[in-house]
Amino acid sequence: MNATRALGIAGAIVNGVVAVAYPIAVGYGLLYLPARSVSLGMLAVVSVGLAFRLRRAGRAALWSVARLPLAVASLVVLGAWTDDGRFVRALPVLINAVLLLEFGSTLVPPAVPMIERFARMQHPVLGPAQQHHCRRFTKAWCAFFVGNGAVAGGLALAAPVWWWTVYTGGIAYGLMGLMFVVERAMRPRAEGPVVPEP
């Protein structure tokens, strides 16, 4: 395994750990520390992640790689400046909004729906019924991101910190896992006539 691939795998693992641990770390931090301290800690983590991503990105891909971390950093800086933990807790709303845009943009022809892209990684040739299934579930994911972002935002604004932590650090991931399982379980039922390769 070469060094570039090893760095890529390490980066994916770190990103996964940060994504899972973030709500718990933030929730715990906001219970015992000032919001400014938690925000500055998050800013340090985001800065390291951004530097790692920029190092691996080519010049043409800089903006696409940097836009989400920069948006996250903006919220975190606002949290540090105002000493208001709601900015740090708003990060899941931002992430759901970005995912909504990413998935939603693939529903505009001639783009390939996001779920179809994932399905074609396993089966390059899909029948019309399978393509319809993938488009329908891409729409379902868009609806999920709207609902998930709305719940996370409501909890960030008006609920106790531990409610937000339980939802964003546990329930939301469980719902995402359920969406993956349901989509994958229903995909074989959507099989139709296979479109021959050109």
N, C-alpha and C positions, 0 to 999 in steps of 0.2 A: 504494500500500500504506500503510495507516494505521499509526500508531506502535504500537498494541496488537498488531497482527498481526506487525509486524517484531520486537517484543520476544519474542513467542511463538516465532517461528522461530529467533531468536538463542538463546533458552533451550533449545530442542530440540537445536540444534547443540552447544551447550556441554555439555548432559547426555550426548549421544552421545560426544563427545570424552573427557569425564571417565570415562565407563563403560569405554571401550576403553583409555584410558591408565592408569587406576587401578592394575590389577595390576602393570603394568610399573614405574610410579613407586614403588609400595610395595615391590616386590621389590628394585629397585635401591637404594631408600633404606635398607631393612633390611640390605643387604649392607655399607653404608658408614657408616651413621649409627645412633645409639642409637634404640631403639624409641620412647622418649619423644619425640624430635624428629620422627620420622615421624608419630606419633600427633597431635602438636600441629599439624603441617602439614595433616594430613587434617581435623582439627577446624576449621581456618580455611576450608578448601574447603567443608566441609559447612555451616558457618555462613553463608557467602555464598549457597550454593544454597538454604538454608532461607529466608533473608531474601528472596530473589528470588521463591520460590514463595509465601510468605505475602503478599507485596505484590500478587500477581496473584489470590489466592484471595478469594472472598467469605467473610463471617463463617460461613455455614452449612457451608462446605467446609473450614474451618480444620483440623479434626482429621484428616480424610482426607488432606489435603495434607501435614500436618506429622508424621504418625505414623512413616513410614519414616525421614525424616531424623533425627528425634529418637532412634529406635532405633539408627541408625548412630552418631549422636553419643555415645550411651551407651557403645557398644563402644569407640569411639575414646578417650573419657575414661578408661575402664578401662585401655586400653593405655598412656595417658600416666601414669596414676597408679601402675600396677604396673611400668612400663618393660618390658612384655612384648609382643613383636611378634605373638604368637598372637592377641591380641584384634583387631588391625588385619587380620590375615589371615582372621579369622572372618567378615568382612563378606559375602563371597559366600554363606556358609551362611545368613546372615540374609536376604539378598535372595532366595535360592531358596525359603526358607520362606515369605516374603511372597507370592511368585509362586504357590507351591503353594496357599496359602489363597485367593488371588484366582481362580485357574483352578478349583480344587476347589469353591468356593462356587457357581460357575455350573452345576455338575452336579446341584444340588439343585432339583427342580421347585418353582415354575414358572419358575425362572431359565433364560435362554438360554445354552447352552454357549459358552465364550469363543471357540472357533474358529468357531462359527456366527456370532457377532457380526462377526468379521472377514470371513467369507465374504459376509455380507449387505451389507457395504459395497460389494462389487462386483456382487452379484446379490441384490437384495432378496427375490426369491421363490425358495425352495429346495424341491426335492422331498423325499419321505420318505427316499430313499436318501442324498441329500446331507446331510440332517439327521443321519442315523445316522453317516455318515462324520465329521461335525464333532464329534459327541459322543464317538466313539471316539478321535479325535485329541486332544480336550481331555483325555481320560484318559491318553493317551500322553504329553502334555506334563506332566501331574501326575507320572507315573512318572519322567520325565526330571528334573524338579526335585528329586525325592527322591534319585535317583542322583547327580546333579550336586552337590547340596549335601553328600551323604555323602562323595564323593571330595574335594571342596574342604575339608571339615572334617578328613578324615583327613590330607590333605597339610599343612594348617595346624598340626595338632597334632604330627605326627611326622616330616615329611619336610624335607629341605633347602629353604631359601627358593627356590632357583631352580627346583626341581620344581614348587612351588606357583605360581610366576610363569608357567612355561611352560603349565601346565594352565589356570589361570584367565585368563591373558592371551592364550591362543591356542587350545588344544585345545577348551576349553568353548565359545568363540565359533564354532569350526568345527562342533562338534556341533549347536549351535543353528541355524546356517545350514543344515545338512543336514536337520534336522527341518522347517524351513520349506520347503525344496525338495521333500522327499518328500511332505509334506502337500499342497502345491500341485499336484504332478505327479499325485497319486492322486485329487484331488478331481473332475476331469472323469469319471473312471471310475465315480464314485459316482453319476452322474446317473441320475435316475429320473423318474417322472412328475411334472411340475411342478404344484404346488398353485396353483390359480387365486387371484388376489387377491380379497379380499372386496369 
